[in-house]
Amino acid sequence: MKSFNEVIEKTKKYPIKTVAVVEAGDETVLLAVKRAFETNLAKAILFGNKDEITVAAQKCGLNLDNVIVKETKDEISSAEEAS
């Protein structure tokens, strides 16, 4: 394979997966989630502080209307709920 776009094209023949994203208040992480949505690679369930996730999502242009966001109190709780 020569590029990431080729990887995306090859994966489109498979069903969309749902991934758990722990401590999802990071913009870089949410940019990856946004790209996964836009290319129909994956859906996500976001775990962490809802306010932080909302602010980071707004900054990177990720619409949370169709995303499950689960409030957790810390990283350990996020990991436990996501597993």
N, C-alpha and C positions, 0 to 999 in steps of 0.2 A: 504494500500500500504506500502511496506517495504522500497522502495528506490526511489531516483530520477529517476533512469533508468526505473523503472516500470511506473512512470508518463510519461516519454518520450515515451515509447512503447504504452501506452494507447492513447496518443494524436496523434499518427501517422495515425489513422483512420480518422482524421478530416483534412479539407483543411488547407494549410499553410497560416498563417496570416501575414500581414505586420504591423510592429509597428514603431512608430515615436520615435526616440531617440534624446532627447534634450541635447545640450552641450556634444556632443559625443566624445570629445577629451580626455576622461579619459580611461586609459588602462583597468581598472577593468570592466568598462561598455562594452568596445569593446571585452573583453574576453567573456563576456556573449553573446554578439551578435554573435561572432565567434562560440560559442557552439550551439547557436540556429540554425545557418546556417548548421553546421556540422551534426546536428541531425534532420534537416528538420522540426524544430518546427516553425520557423518564418524567414521572411525577414525583413530588416530594412531600413528605410530612416534616414540618420544621419544628424543632424542639428548642426551647430556650426562653429568654425574657421576651414577651410579646411586644413590649414597647421598643426594645432594641431591634427586634426583627422588623417591626413596622417602619422605623426610621431608616434602617439600612435598605429595606426593600424600596422605599420611596426614592432614596438617593440613586439606586441603580435601575430604577424604572420597572421593578418587578411588581406586577399586579397580584395582590394576595386574595382577591375575591374567590378564586377557586382552589385555594391552597389551604390545607389543614395546618394550623399553627397550634401547638400544644405548649402551654405555659409550664415551665419548670423552674425550680428555685436555684439550681446550680448545675454544673457540668455532670456531676455524678448522677443526679436525678434525671438529667436529659439522657444519659447513656442507659440507665436502667429502664426508662420508659420506652426508649427506641428499640431495645433488644427484644 
